Amino acid sequence: MIPIPMSIPQSYGPAAGYALECKWKVQLTLLFQAIYVIGKFTEGDIVGGLLTMLIIGFGYYAVSQDMDLRWLMFWAMFGVMSAIYALADFIRLYFMGAGFLALISGEPRLMWVSFYVLLGPFCFLAPIWFCYYIYQDLSGGGSSSGGSGAYPGERQRLTGGGGGRPQQQNFTAFQGSGQKLGAGP
């Protein structure tokens, strides 16, 4: 059986440096998502709140498993749909409804709804940002590793060689004997 290469780095050891640096940011994002869930429940969106709690569970499990990239990716990708819904709520409320004036209206319920709707898109788009940079760091293409991973980075030569000198070519284009297609040896 031929092994299939995985696109996610399979590291079961301790988390990389950048992932550990992001741990507090991920925990803060999980806290904001929990506040968003409370807002969902207070406004009567029970199904939306339960689904968001499931997404928070993915993020919590990723953090508790020492920043496991697979669970972080689950958290981010399931959060994409919640980000779309949160962005739609944000547009509906702020461009067709009360707008930013609801935050300073003085009415507690209206201020709470405005706050949690404003918080929604940010707390679900941030995990995508974190996962992208953690993945780049683990795969060797991140800025903290200098692009010296298994795959060439943006500033590395694709052809190998070094020193900026041109490599000597050992072939000449359009030379040699032609082969017919389908002709056997």
N, C-alpha and C positions, 0 to 999 in steps of 0.2 A: 504494500500500500504506500502510495506517495504522500508524504506529509504536505499539508496545505499551509502556506505561510499565513499567519494571522496579521491583521492590520493594527491590532491593539497590542502594544508591547506587553509581553507576558512576564511581568515581574512580580514574584511572590515574596520578595524580600521587603525590607523597609522602604517606605515611600521616598521618592526623590526630593531633593532640596526645595525645589519650587513648590511642589505639592504640599510639603510641610509648612512652607511660608504662607500658602493660601488657606491653610486649615481654619484660621480664625475668620477669614473672610467668608468661607463657606458656612461656618457656624452662624455668622451674623446674617447671612442670606437666608439660612433656615429659620432663624428667628423672625425675620421679616415675612417669610412665607407663612409662619404660624400666625402672625398678626393678621395676615390676609385671610387665613382660614377662619379666624374669629369673626372677621368682617363678613365673610360669606354666610356663616351661621346666623349672625345677628340680623342679616337681611333676608333670611328664609331660604337661601339657596343651599339646601341640605346635600343634594347630589354633588354639586360643584365643590362644596366643602369637603365631602368625603373623598372625592377624587384628588383634591389638592392634598389632603392628608396622606393619601397613598404616595403621591409624589414626594412629599416631605419625608416619608418613610424610606424611600430610596436614598435620599440625600443623607439622612441620619445614619443609615446602615453603611454608606460609603465612608463617612467620617469615623464611625466606630470601628471600621475595618482598616484603619490606618490609611485613609485616602485611596481606596481601591478604585482604579481608573474605570473598570467596567461598570461599577455601580454609580460612579459619578456621571458616566455617559448615559446610563439609564435615567438618572435624575434629570439631566439636561434635556435629553430627547423627549421624555414624557412631559417635561415642563414647557416644551415649545408650543404645544397645543394650548396649554393654560396661558402662555404668554400672548397667543393670538386672541383668545377670549378676553383676557385682561386688557389688551390694547383696544379691542372693540368696545369694551365697557368705558374705557378712558375716553375714547373719541366720542362716544354717545353722550357721556356726562358733561365733558368739558367743552365740546363744540356745538352740541345741540341742546344742552340743558343749562344747568346753573353756572357752570364754568368755575374759574378759580375764585370767584367771589363767594362761593359757598364755604370755602375754608375760613373766611373771616366774617361769616354771617352772624355768628353768635348763637345759632341754634345747634345744640350738641349732636343731635342725630344727623343733621345735614353735614356738619363738620366731619363726623366720623365716616360717613359714606364717602365723602370727597377724599378724605385721607386714605382710606384703604383702596379706593379705586385708583388714586394717584400712585400708590405703592405697588399695585399689581404688575404692570409691565416691567418695572425695574427689578423686582424680586424674581421674575421668571426668565428674564433675558441675561442676568448676571451669571447663572450657571453655565450657559453656553460659552461665555467669555472665559470663565475659569477652566472649563474642560479643554477648550482649544489650546490654551497656553500650557496646561499640565501635559496634554498629549504631545505638544511640540517639544517640551522639555524631556519627556521620557523617550521620544523617538529620536532625539539627538538633533533636531532642527531648531531648537529654541535658542533664544539669545543668550541664555545662561550657559549653554554648553558650547557656544561658538560655532555651531554648525558642523561639528566633526563626527557626526553619527554615521550610520551605515549608508544612508542616502545622501547624495550631494545637496548641499544647501544652496542658497541663492548666489553666494559669492564664490563657490567652489567650481573648479574646472570639471567638466564632465568627462574629458578624455584622459585624465590622469596626467602624469608628468608634472613638472613643477618648474619653479624658477623663472617663469615668464618667457622662456625661450621656446620657439616653435619646435614641435617634434618632427623628426625626419620621417617622411612617408616611405613605406616600402612597397607601394603599389602604384600602378599607373592606371588611370581611369580608361575604360573601354578597350582594354588590352586583354589578350588571352583567347583561349579557344572557347567557342560557344557551345552550349549544350542544348539539345532539343528537349522540349518538355515531354515527359512520359517515356523517354528513351531509357531503357535499362542498361546496366553496366555490362 
